[in-house]
Amino acid sequence: MKIAVSLSDTLYEKAEQTAQHMGITRSKLLVNALEEYIAKHNGEAITQKLNEFYEKINTDDFARDMDIGVESLRELTKNDA
């Protein structure tokens, strides 16, 4: 699909130079840049969702379960030499 995008003269020149330096078309450069930008921000969205999920977890529950596990292990191994 073709689209029209307005760029400043400076950004256009930098894009031209970069594309030439990389040996790709300006269109390919813009596609690559947009894909990278989207991937970066999708990753940030996933990180944010994970952070929100982990904030809801009650770490006191984990600590209690860990204590129970440690005590059970001590009981099971108290007669081991």
PDB file of N, CA, C and O in Angstrom:
ATOM      1  N   MET A   1       0.844  -1.168   0.000  1.00  0.00           N
ATOM      2  CA  MET A   1       0.000   0.000   0.000  1.00  0.00           C
ATOM      3  C   MET A   1       0.890   1.232   0.000  1.00  0.00           C
ATOM      4  O   MET A   1       1.899   1.275   0.703  1.00  0.00           O
ATOM      5  N   LYS A   2       0.532   2.194  -0.756  1.00  0.00           N
ATOM      6  CA  LYS A   2       1.287   3.441  -0.799  1.00  0.00           C
ATOM      7  C   LYS A   2       0.622   4.470   0.096  1.00  0.00           C
ATOM      8  O   LYS A   2      -0.604   4.546   0.185  1.00  0.00           O
ATOM      9  N   ILE A   3       1.467   5.266   0.763  1.00  0.00           N
ATOM     10  CA  ILE A   3       0.968   6.367   1.576  1.00  0.00           C
ATOM     11  C   ILE A   3       1.830   7.586   1.311  1.00  0.00           C
ATOM     12  O   ILE A   3       2.945   7.472   0.802  1.00  0.00           O
ATOM     13  N   ALA A   4       1.317   8.736   1.653  1.00  0.00           N
ATOM     14  CA  ALA A   4       2.085   9.973   1.546  1.00  0.00           C
ATOM     15  C   ALA A   4       2.425  10.427   2.957  1.00  0.00           C
ATOM     16  O   ALA A   4       1.563  10.458   3.835  1.00  0.00           O
ATOM     17  N   VAL A   5       3.689  10.778   3.164  1.00  0.00           N
ATOM     18  CA  VAL A   5       4.146  11.209   4.480  1.00  0.00           C
ATOM     19  C   VAL A   5       4.919  12.510   4.304  1.00  0.00           C
ATOM     20  O   VAL A   5       5.742  12.635   3.398  1.00  0.00           O
ATOM     21  N   SER A   6       4.652  13.468   5.169  1.00  0.00           N
ATOM     22  CA  SER A   6       5.385  14.734   5.123  1.00  0.00           C
ATOM     23  C   SER A   6       6.550  14.684   6.100  1.00  0.00           C
ATOM     24  O   SER A   6       6.372  14.357   7.273  1.00  0.00           O
ATOM     25  N   LEU A   7       7.738  15.009   5.613  1.00  0.00           N
ATOM     26  CA  LEU A   7       8.948  15.036   6.424  1.00  0.00           C
ATOM     27  C   LEU A   7       9.592  16.408   6.317  1.00  0.00           C
ATOM     28  O   LEU A   7       9.438  17.105   5.314  1.00  0.00           O
ATOM     29  N   SER A   8      10.306  16.782   7.353  1.00  0.00           N
ATOM     30  CA  SER A   8      11.091  18.016   7.251  1.00  0.00           C
ATOM     31  C   SER A   8      12.216  17.775   6.242  1.00  0.00           C
ATOM     32  O   SER A   8      12.595  16.632   5.987  1.00  0.00           O
ATOM     33  N   ASP A   9      12.738  18.843   5.679  1.00  0.00           N
ATOM     34  CA  ASP A   9      13.837  18.712   4.719  1.00  0.00           C
ATOM     35  C   ASP A   9      15.038  18.005   5.348  1.00  0.00           C
ATOM     36  O   ASP A   9      15.679  17.163   4.719  1.00  0.00           O
ATOM     37  N   THR A  10      15.327  18.359   6.585  1.00  0.00           N
ATOM     38  CA  THR A  10      16.470  17.762   7.279  1.00  0.00           C
ATOM     39  C   THR A  10      16.281  16.267   7.455  1.00  0.00           C
ATOM     40  O   THR A  10      17.200  15.493   7.185  1.00  0.00           O
ATOM     41  N   LEU A  11      15.098  15.846   7.906  1.00  0.00           N
ATOM     42  CA  LEU A  11      14.836  14.425   8.113  1.00  0.00           C
ATOM     43  C   LEU A  11      14.857  13.686   6.784  1.00  0.00           C
ATOM     44  O   LEU A  11      15.362  12.566   6.704  1.00  0.00           O
ATOM     45  N   TYR A  12      14.319  14.297   5.753  1.00  0.00           N
ATOM     46  CA  TYR A  12      14.327  13.675   4.419  1.00  0.00           C
ATOM     47  C   TYR A  12      15.760  13.429   3.960  1.00  0.00           C
ATOM     48  O   TYR A  12      16.078  12.346   3.467  1.00  0.00           O
ATOM     49  N   GLU A  13      16.620  14.425   4.118  1.00  0.00           N
ATOM     50  CA  GLU A  13      18.019  14.291   3.695  1.00  0.00           C
ATOM     51  C   GLU A  13      18.735  13.211   4.501  1.00  0.00           C
ATOM     52  O   GLU A  13      19.504  12.425   3.948  1.00  0.00           O
ATOM     53  N   LYS A  14      18.482  13.175   5.799  1.00  0.00           N
ATOM     54  CA  LYS A  14      19.099  12.136   6.631  1.00  0.00           C
ATOM     55  C   LYS A  14      18.622  10.752   6.208  1.00  0.00           C
ATOM     56  O   LYS A  14      19.407   9.804   6.181  1.00  0.00           O
ATOM     57  N   ALA A  15      17.347  10.635   5.878  1.00  0.00           N
ATOM     58  CA  ALA A  15      16.799   9.356   5.419  1.00  0.00           C
ATOM     59  C   ALA A  15      17.440   8.952   4.098  1.00  0.00           C
ATOM     60  O   ALA A  15      17.801   7.789   3.914  1.00  0.00           O
ATOM     61  N   GLU A  16      17.582   9.886   3.190  1.00  0.00           N
ATOM     62  CA  GLU A  16      18.221   9.614   1.897  1.00  0.00           C
ATOM     63  C   GLU A  16      19.650   9.129   2.093  1.00  0.00           C
ATOM     64  O   GLU A  16      20.062   8.127   1.508  1.00  0.00           O
ATOM     65  N   GLN A  17      20.398   9.846   2.918  1.00  0.00           N
ATOM     66  CA  GLN A  17      21.793   9.482   3.166  1.00  0.00           C
ATOM     67  C   GLN A  17      21.904   8.110   3.823  1.00  0.00           C
ATOM     68  O   GLN A  17      22.758   7.304   3.455  1.00  0.00           O
ATOM     69  N   THR A  18      21.048   7.856   4.782  1.00  0.00           N
ATOM     70  CA  THR A  18      21.074   6.576   5.493  1.00  0.00           C
ATOM     71  C   THR A  18      20.731   5.429   4.554  1.00  0.00           C
ATOM     72  O   THR A  18      21.395   4.392   4.563  1.00  0.00           O
ATOM     73  N   ALA A  19      19.703   5.613   3.751  1.00  0.00           N
ATOM     74  CA  ALA A  19      19.295   4.574   2.802  1.00  0.00           C
ATOM     75  C   ALA A  19      20.424   4.286   1.811  1.00  0.00           C
ATOM     76  O   ALA A  19      20.715   3.127   1.517  1.00  0.00           O
ATOM     77  N   GLN A  20      21.051   5.332   1.304  1.00  0.00           N
ATOM     78  CA  GLN A  20      22.156   5.137   0.369  1.00  0.00           C
ATOM     79  C   GLN A  20      23.315   4.415   1.050  1.00  0.00           C
ATOM     80  O   GLN A  20      23.905   3.496   0.482  1.00  0.00           O
ATOM     81  N   HIS A  21      23.629   4.829   2.245  1.00  0.00           N
ATOM     82  CA  HIS A  21      24.721   4.203   3.000  1.00  0.00           C
ATOM     83  C   HIS A  21      24.442   2.716   3.238  1.00  0.00           C
ATOM     84  O   HIS A  21      25.357   1.894   3.192  1.00  0.00           O
ATOM     85  N   MET A  22      23.175   2.376   3.492  1.00  0.00           N
ATOM     86  CA  MET A  22      22.788   0.996   3.766  1.00  0.00           C
ATOM     87  C   MET A  22      22.546   0.195   2.489  1.00  0.00           C
ATOM     88  O   MET A  22      22.418  -1.028   2.535  1.00  0.00           O
ATOM     89  N   GLY A  23      22.485   0.877   1.365  1.00  0.00           N
ATOM     90  CA  GLY A  23      22.248   0.201   0.090  1.00  0.00           C
ATOM     91  C   GLY A  23      20.816  -0.286  -0.078  1.00  0.00           C
ATOM     92  O   GLY A  23      20.567  -1.298  -0.733  1.00  0.00           O
ATOM     93  N   ILE A  24      19.879   0.442   0.520  1.00  0.00           N
ATOM     94  CA  ILE A  24      18.465   0.089   0.386  1.00  0.00           C
ATOM     95  C   ILE A  24      17.687   1.308  -0.090  1.00  0.00           C
ATOM     96  O   ILE A  24      18.190   2.431  -0.073  1.00  0.00           O
ATOM     97  N   THR A  25      16.470   1.069  -0.508  1.00  0.00           N
ATOM     98  CA  THR A  25      15.641   2.190  -0.948  1.00  0.00           C
ATOM     99  C   THR A  25      15.152   2.977   0.257  1.00  0.00           C
ATOM    100  O   THR A  25      15.135   2.483   1.384  1.00  0.00           O
ATOM    101  N   ARG A  26      14.761   4.199  -0.009  1.00  0.00           N
ATOM    102  CA  ARG A  26      14.198   5.034   1.049  1.00  0.00           C
ATOM    103  C   ARG A  26      12.930   4.374   1.608  1.00  0.00           C
ATOM    104  O   ARG A  26      12.692   4.395   2.816  1.00  0.00           O
ATOM    105  N   SER A  27      12.129   3.795   0.724  1.00  0.00           N
ATOM    106  CA  SER A  27      10.909   3.113   1.179  1.00  0.00           C
ATOM    107  C   SER A  27      11.246   1.974   2.135  1.00  0.00           C
ATOM    108  O   SER A  27      10.598   1.817   3.170  1.00  0.00           O
ATOM    109  N   LYS A  28      12.257   1.180   1.791  1.00  0.00           N
ATOM    110  CA  LYS A  28      12.662   0.070   2.647  1.00  0.00           C
ATOM    111  C   LYS A  28      13.165   0.592   3.989  1.00  0.00           C
ATOM    112  O   LYS A  28      12.873   0.003   5.030  1.00  0.00           O
ATOM    113  N   LEU A  29      13.908   1.678   3.977  1.00  0.00           N
ATOM    114  CA  LEU A  29      14.385   2.288   5.210  1.00  0.00           C
ATOM    115  C   LEU A  29      13.207   2.678   6.098  1.00  0.00           C
ATOM    116  O   LEU A  29      13.212   2.399   7.296  1.00  0.00           O
ATOM    117  N   LEU A  30      12.204   3.318   5.518  1.00  0.00           N
ATOM    118  CA  LEU A  30      11.046   3.747   6.294  1.00  0.00           C
ATOM    119  C   LEU A  30      10.250   2.556   6.817  1.00  0.00           C
ATOM    120  O   LEU A  30       9.767   2.580   7.949  1.00  0.00           O
ATOM    121  N   VAL A  31      10.112   1.519   5.999  1.00  0.00           N
ATOM    122  CA  VAL A  31       9.421   0.309   6.446  1.00  0.00           C
ATOM    123  C   VAL A  31      10.172  -0.305   7.621  1.00  0.00           C
ATOM    124  O   VAL A  31       9.567  -0.648   8.637  1.00  0.00           O
ATOM    125  N   ASN A  32      11.489  -0.444   7.485  1.00  0.00           N
ATOM    126  CA  ASN A  32      12.307  -1.015   8.564  1.00  0.00           C
ATOM    127  C   ASN A  32      12.178  -0.190   9.846  1.00  0.00           C
ATOM    128  O   ASN A  32      12.022  -0.739  10.937  1.00  0.00           O
ATOM    129  N   ALA A  33      12.244   1.119   9.698  1.00  0.00           N
ATOM    130  CA  ALA A  33      12.166   2.001  10.862  1.00  0.00           C
ATOM    131  C   ALA A  33      10.805   1.891  11.537  1.00  0.00           C
ATOM    132  O   ALA A  33      10.726   1.853  12.765  1.00  0.00           O
ATOM    133  N   LEU A  34       9.745   1.840  10.759  1.00  0.00           N
ATOM    134  CA  LEU A  34       8.404   1.736  11.324  1.00  0.00           C
ATOM    135  C   LEU A  34       8.193   0.390  12.003  1.00  0.00           C
ATOM    136  O   LEU A  34       7.593   0.325  13.076  1.00  0.00           O
ATOM    137  N   GLU A  35       8.680  -0.683  11.390  1.00  0.00           N
ATOM    138  CA  GLU A  35       8.573  -2.010  12.008  1.00  0.00           C
ATOM    139  C   GLU A  35       9.318  -2.051  13.343  1.00  0.00           C
ATOM    140  O   GLU A  35       8.810  -2.589  14.327  1.00  0.00           O
ATOM    141  N   GLU A  36      10.508  -1.488  13.370  1.00  0.00           N
ATOM    142  CA  GLU A  36      11.303  -1.471  14.596  1.00  0.00           C
ATOM    143  C   GLU A  36      10.612  -0.647  15.681  1.00  0.00           C
ATOM    144  O   GLU A  36      10.587  -1.047  16.845  1.00  0.00           O
ATOM    145  N   TYR A  37      10.060   0.486  15.306  1.00  0.00           N
ATOM    146  CA  TYR A  37       9.367   1.362  16.244  1.00  0.00           C
ATOM    147  C   TYR A  37       8.157   0.653  16.845  1.00  0.00           C
ATOM    148  O   TYR A  37       7.939   0.700  18.056  1.00  0.00           O
ATOM    149  N   ILE A  38       7.372  -0.003  15.991  1.00  0.00           N
ATOM    150  CA  ILE A  38       6.178  -0.716  16.451  1.00  0.00           C
ATOM    151  C   ILE A  38       6.566  -1.875  17.364  1.00  0.00           C
ATOM    152  O   ILE A  38       5.947  -2.075  18.409  1.00  0.00           O
ATOM    153  N   ALA A  39       7.578  -2.631  16.981  1.00  0.00           N
ATOM    154  CA  ALA A  39       8.028  -3.760  17.801  1.00  0.00           C
ATOM    155  C   ALA A  39       8.488  -3.277  19.176  1.00  0.00           C
ATOM    156  O   ALA A  39       8.184  -3.902  20.192  1.00  0.00           O
ATOM    157  N   LYS A  40       9.209  -2.181  19.201  1.00  0.00           N
ATOM    158  CA  LYS A  40       9.694  -1.625  20.473  1.00  0.00           C
ATOM    159  C   LYS A  40       8.527  -1.250  21.362  1.00  0.00           C
ATOM    160  O   LYS A  40       8.528  -1.561  22.554  1.00  0.00           O
ATOM    161  N   HIS A  41       7.546  -0.594  20.805  1.00  0.00           N
ATOM    162  CA  HIS A  41       6.423  -0.141  21.613  1.00  0.00           C
ATOM    163  C   HIS A  41       5.479  -1.272  21.984  1.00  0.00           C
ATOM    164  O   HIS A  41       4.832  -1.207  23.029  1.00  0.00           O
ATOM    165  N   ASN A  42       5.381  -2.302  21.163  1.00  0.00           N
ATOM    166  CA  ASN A  42       4.607  -3.486  21.543  1.00  0.00           C
ATOM    167  C   ASN A  42       5.281  -4.175  22.718  1.00  0.00           C
ATOM    168  O   ASN A  42       4.607  -4.642  23.636  1.00  0.00           O
ATOM    169  N   GLY A  43       6.602  -4.239  22.693  1.00  0.00           N
ATOM    170  CA  GLY A  43       7.348  -4.822  23.801  1.00  0.00           C
ATOM    171  C   GLY A  43       7.135  -4.040  25.082  1.00  0.00           C
ATOM    172  O   GLY A  43       7.021  -4.626  26.159  1.00  0.00           O
ATOM    173  N   GLU A  44       7.080  -2.739  24.976  1.00  0.00           N
ATOM    174  CA  GLU A  44       6.841  -1.910  26.153  1.00  0.00           C
ATOM    175  C   GLU A  44       5.434  -2.145  26.684  1.00  0.00           C
ATOM    176  O   GLU A  44       5.228  -2.143  27.898  1.00  0.00           O
ATOM    177  N   ALA A  45       4.460  -2.348  25.798  1.00  0.00           N
ATOM    178  CA  ALA A  45       3.090  -2.617  26.220  1.00  0.00           C
ATOM    179  C   ALA A  45       3.015  -3.949  26.953  1.00  0.00           C
ATOM    180  O   ALA A  45       2.318  -4.067  27.961  1.00  0.00           O
ATOM    181  N   ILE A  46       3.724  -4.942  26.455  1.00  0.00           N
ATOM    182  CA  ILE A  46       3.749  -6.252  27.119  1.00  0.00           C
ATOM    183  C   ILE A  46       4.392  -6.126  28.498  1.00  0.00           C
ATOM    184  O   ILE A  46       3.889  -6.682  29.475  1.00  0.00           O
ATOM    185  N   THR A  47       5.491  -5.403  28.575  1.00  0.00           N
ATOM    186  CA  THR A  47       6.163  -5.191  29.859  1.00  0.00           C
ATOM    187  C   THR A  47       5.229  -4.498  30.842  1.00  0.00           C
ATOM    188  O   THR A  47       5.164  -4.872  32.013  1.00  0.00           O
ATOM    189  N   GLN A  48       4.509  -3.492  30.366  1.00  0.00           N
ATOM    190  CA  GLN A  48       3.571  -2.776  31.236  1.00  0.00           C
ATOM    191  C   GLN A  48       2.478  -3.703  31.744  1.00  0.00           C
ATOM    192  O   GLN A  48       2.123  -3.646  32.922  1.00  0.00           O
ATOM    193  N   LYS A  49       1.937  -4.558  30.877  1.00  0.00           N
ATOM    194  CA  LYS A  49       0.894  -5.499  31.292  1.00  0.00           C
ATOM    195  C   LYS A  49       1.435  -6.495  32.314  1.00  0.00           C
ATOM    196  O   LYS A  49       0.754  -6.818  33.287  1.00  0.00           O
ATOM    197  N   LEU A  50       2.655  -6.980  32.096  1.00  0.00           N
ATOM    198  CA  LEU A  50       3.271  -7.890  33.066  1.00  0.00           C
ATOM    199  C   LEU A  50       3.489  -7.193  34.404  1.00  0.00           C
ATOM    200  O   LEU A  50       3.243  -7.776  35.460  1.00  0.00           O
ATOM    201  N   ASN A  51       3.948  -5.952  34.358  1.00  0.00           N
ATOM    202  CA  ASN A  51       4.147  -5.204  35.600  1.00  0.00           C
ATOM    203  C   ASN A  51       2.837  -5.045  36.362  1.00  0.00           C
ATOM    204  O   ASN A  51       2.801  -5.203  37.582  1.00  0.00           O
ATOM    205  N   GLU A  52       1.764  -4.733  35.643  1.00  0.00           N
ATOM    206  CA  GLU A  52       0.452  -4.584  36.280  1.00  0.00           C
ATOM    207  C   GLU A  52       0.009  -5.904  36.905  1.00  0.00           C
ATOM    208  O   GLU A  52      -0.537  -5.918  38.008  1.00  0.00           O
ATOM    209  N   PHE A  53       0.242  -7.002  36.208  1.00  0.00           N
ATOM    210  CA  PHE A  53      -0.122  -8.320  36.723  1.00  0.00           C
ATOM    211  C   PHE A  53       0.649  -8.624  38.008  1.00  0.00           C
ATOM    212  O   PHE A  53       0.057  -9.036  39.006  1.00  0.00           O
ATOM    213  N   TYR A  54       1.967  -8.422  37.984  1.00  0.00           N
ATOM    214  CA  TYR A  54       2.794  -8.760  39.143  1.00  0.00           C
ATOM    215  C   TYR A  54       2.524  -7.844  40.332  1.00  0.00           C
ATOM    216  O   TYR A  54       2.732  -8.241  41.479  1.00  0.00           O
ATOM    217  N   GLU A  55       2.061  -6.620  40.068  1.00  0.00           N
ATOM    218  CA  GLU A  55       1.722  -5.724  41.169  1.00  0.00           C
ATOM    219  C   GLU A  55       0.521  -6.250  41.953  1.00  0.00           C
ATOM    220  O   GLU A  55       0.378  -5.960  43.141  1.00  0.00           O
ATOM    221  N   LYS A  56      -0.338  -7.019  41.292  1.00  0.00           N
ATOM    222  CA  LYS A  56      -1.549  -7.545  41.938  1.00  0.00           C
ATOM    223  C   LYS A  56      -1.272  -8.788  42.774  1.00  0.00           C
ATOM    224  O   LYS A  56      -2.104  -9.182  43.590  1.00  0.00           O
ATOM    225  N   ILE A  57      -0.123  -9.403  42.582  1.00  0.00           N
ATOM    226  CA  ILE A  57       0.207 -10.626  43.307  1.00  0.00           C
ATOM    227  C   ILE A  57       0.607 -10.269  44.735  1.00  0.00           C
ATOM    228  O   ILE A  57       1.406  -9.360  44.962  1.00  0.00           O
ATOM    229  N   ASN A  58       0.046 -10.991  45.679  1.00  0.00           N
ATOM    230  CA  ASN A  58       0.353 -10.770  47.089  1.00  0.00           C
ATOM    231  C   ASN A  58       1.595 -11.583  47.445  1.00  0.00           C
ATOM    232  O   ASN A  58       1.530 -12.808  47.554  1.00  0.00           O
ATOM    233  N   THR A  59       2.704 -10.912  47.623  1.00  0.00           N
ATOM    234  CA  THR A  59       3.961 -11.613  47.917  1.00  0.00           C
ATOM    235  C   THR A  59       3.948 -12.246  49.297  1.00  0.00           C
ATOM    236  O   THR A  59       4.745 -13.143  49.570  1.00  0.00           O
ATOM    237  N   ASP A  60       3.051 -11.792  50.179  1.00  0.00           N
ATOM    238  CA  ASP A  60       2.940 -12.422  51.502  1.00  0.00           C
ATOM    239  C   ASP A  60       2.524 -13.882  51.360  1.00  0.00           C
ATOM    240  O   ASP A  60       2.967 -14.737  52.127  1.00  0.00           O
ATOM    241  N   ASP A  61       1.664 -14.165  50.370  1.00  0.00           N
ATOM    242  CA  ASP A  61       1.245 -15.548  50.133  1.00  0.00           C
ATOM    243  C   ASP A  61       2.444 -16.415  49.762  1.00  0.00           C
ATOM    244  O   ASP A  61       2.566 -17.546  50.233  1.00  0.00           O
ATOM    245  N   PHE A  62       3.335 -15.881  48.912  1.00  0.00           N
ATOM    246  CA  PHE A  62       4.523 -16.628  48.515  1.00  0.00           C
ATOM    247  C   PHE A  62       5.429 -16.886  49.708  1.00  0.00           C
ATOM    248  O   PHE A  62       5.965 -17.982  49.869  1.00  0.00           O
ATOM    249  N   ALA A  63       5.593 -15.882  50.529  1.00  0.00           N
ATOM    250  CA  ALA A  63       6.459 -16.024  51.702  1.00  0.00           C
ATOM    251  C   ALA A  63       5.904 -17.089  52.640  1.00  0.00           C
ATOM    252  O   ALA A  63       6.662 -17.914  53.151  1.00  0.00           O
ATOM    253  N   ARG A  64       4.599 -17.085  52.873  1.00  0.00           N
ATOM    254  CA  ARG A  64       3.974 -18.082  53.741  1.00  0.00           C
ATOM    255  C   ARG A  64       4.161 -19.475  53.165  1.00  0.00           C
ATOM    256  O   ARG A  64       4.517 -20.404  53.890  1.00  0.00           O
ATOM    257  N   ASP A  65       3.920 -19.632  51.847  1.00  0.00           N
ATOM    258  CA  ASP A  65       4.082 -20.937  51.195  1.00  0.00           C
ATOM    259  C   ASP A  65       5.532 -21.403  51.258  1.00  0.00           C
ATOM    260  O   ASP A  65       5.800 -22.592  51.432  1.00  0.00           O
ATOM    261  N   MET A  66       6.454 -20.478  51.119  1.00  0.00           N
ATOM    262  CA  MET A  66       7.870 -20.827  51.173  1.00  0.00           C
ATOM    263  C   MET A  66       8.231 -21.302  52.573  1.00  0.00           C
ATOM    264  O   MET A  66       8.973 -22.272  52.728  1.00  0.00           O
ATOM    265  N   ASP A  67       7.710 -20.621  53.595  1.00  0.00           N
ATOM    266  CA  ASP A  67       7.962 -21.033  54.978  1.00  0.00           C
ATOM    267  C   ASP A  67       7.428 -22.441  55.235  1.00  0.00           C
ATOM    268  O   ASP A  67       8.091 -23.256  55.876  1.00  0.00           O
ATOM    269  N   ILE A  68       6.232 -22.719  54.734  1.00  0.00           N
ATOM    270  CA  ILE A  68       5.640 -24.045  54.899  1.00  0.00           C
ATOM    271  C   ILE A  68       6.515 -25.094  54.220  1.00  0.00           C
ATOM    272  O   ILE A  68       6.739 -26.170  54.774  1.00  0.00           O
ATOM    273  N   GLY A  69       7.005 -24.786  53.030  1.00  0.00           N
ATOM    274  CA  GLY A  69       7.859 -25.709  52.291  1.00  0.00           C
ATOM    275  C   GLY A  69       9.158 -25.984  53.012  1.00  0.00           C
ATOM    276  O   GLY A  69       9.609 -27.128  53.077  1.00  0.00           O
ATOM    277  N   VAL A  70       9.754 -24.954  53.548  1.00  0.00           N
ATOM    278  CA  VAL A  70      11.018 -25.107  54.276  1.00  0.00           C
ATOM    279  C   VAL A  70      10.792 -25.940  55.532  1.00  0.00           C
ATOM    280  O   VAL A  70      11.585 -26.831  55.835  1.00  0.00           O
ATOM    281  N   GLU A  71       9.724 -25.658  56.260  1.00  0.00           N
ATOM    282  CA  GLU A  71       9.428 -26.429  57.468  1.00  0.00           C
ATOM    283  C   GLU A  71       9.166 -27.894  57.127  1.00  0.00           C
ATOM    284  O   GLU A  71       9.610 -28.783  57.854  1.00  0.00           O
ATOM    285  N   SER A  72       8.460 -28.154  56.048  1.00  0.00           N
ATOM    286  CA  SER A  72       8.204 -29.540  55.630  1.00  0.00           C
ATOM    287  C   SER A  72       9.498 -30.243  55.295  1.00  0.00           C
ATOM    288  O   SER A  72       9.683 -31.405  55.657  1.00  0.00           O
ATOM    289  N   LEU A  73      10.395 -29.561  54.612  1.00  0.00           N
ATOM    290  CA  LEU A  73      11.684 -30.151  54.255  1.00  0.00           C
ATOM    291  C   LEU A  73      12.508 -30.453  55.507  1.00  0.00           C
ATOM    292  O   LEU A  73      13.155 -31.496  55.593  1.00  0.00           O
ATOM    293  N   ARG A  74      12.481 -29.551  56.460  1.00  0.00           N
ATOM    294  CA  ARG A  74      13.210 -29.787  57.724  1.00  0.00           C
ATOM    295  C   ARG A  74      12.656 -31.009  58.440  1.00  0.00           C
ATOM    296  O   ARG A  74      13.410 -31.834  58.957  1.00  0.00           O
ATOM    297  N   GLU A  75      11.337 -31.117  58.466  1.00  0.00           N
ATOM    298  CA  GLU A  75      10.709 -32.263  59.127  1.00  0.00           C
ATOM    299  C   GLU A  75      11.099 -33.576  58.437  1.00  0.00           C
ATOM    300  O   GLU A  75      11.393 -34.572  59.099  1.00  0.00           O
ATOM    301  N   LEU A  76      11.096 -33.564  57.116  1.00  0.00           N
ATOM    302  CA  LEU A  76      11.422 -34.777  56.367  1.00  0.00           C
ATOM    303  C   LEU A  76      12.876 -35.203  56.517  1.00  0.00           C
ATOM    304  O   LEU A  76      13.199 -36.387  56.426  1.00  0.00           O
ATOM    305  N   THR A  77      13.738 -34.238  56.744  1.00  0.00           N
ATOM    306  CA  THR A  77      15.186 -34.544  56.767  1.00  0.00           C
ATOM    307  C   THR A  77      15.788 -34.468  58.171  1.00  0.00           C
ATOM    308  O   THR A  77      17.011 -34.502  58.307  1.00  0.00           O
ATOM    309  N   LYS A  78      14.963 -34.365  59.221  1.00  0.00           N
ATOM    310  CA  LYS A  78      15.504 -34.174  60.569  1.00  0.00           C
ATOM    311  C   LYS A  78      16.343 -35.355  61.061  1.00  0.00           C
ATOM    312  O   LYS A  78      17.227 -35.173  61.899  1.00  0.00           O
ATOM    313  N   ASN A  79      16.083 -36.545  60.560  1.00  0.00           N
ATOM    314  CA  ASN A  79      16.850 -37.712  61.012  1.00  0.00           C
ATOM    315  C   ASN A  79      17.953 -38.111  60.035  1.00  0.00           C
ATOM    316  O   ASN A  79      18.627 -39.120  60.240  1.00  0.00           O
ATOM    317  N   ASP A  80      18.138 -37.340  58.993  1.00  0.00           N
ATOM    318  CA  ASP A  80      19.202 -37.652  58.026  1.00  0.00           C
ATOM    319  C   ASP A  80      20.564 -37.315  58.625  1.00  0.00           C
ATOM    320  O   ASP A  80      20.729 -36.319  59.330  1.00  0.00           O
ATOM    321  N   ALA A  81      21.507 -38.155  58.328  1.00  0.00           N
ATOM    322  CA  ALA A  81      22.841 -37.914  58.869  1.00  0.00           C
ATOM    323  C   ALA A  81      23.759 -37.320  57.840  1.00  0.00           C
ATOM    324  O   ALA A  81      24.925 -37.055  58.132  1.00  0.00           O
TER     325      ALA A  81
END
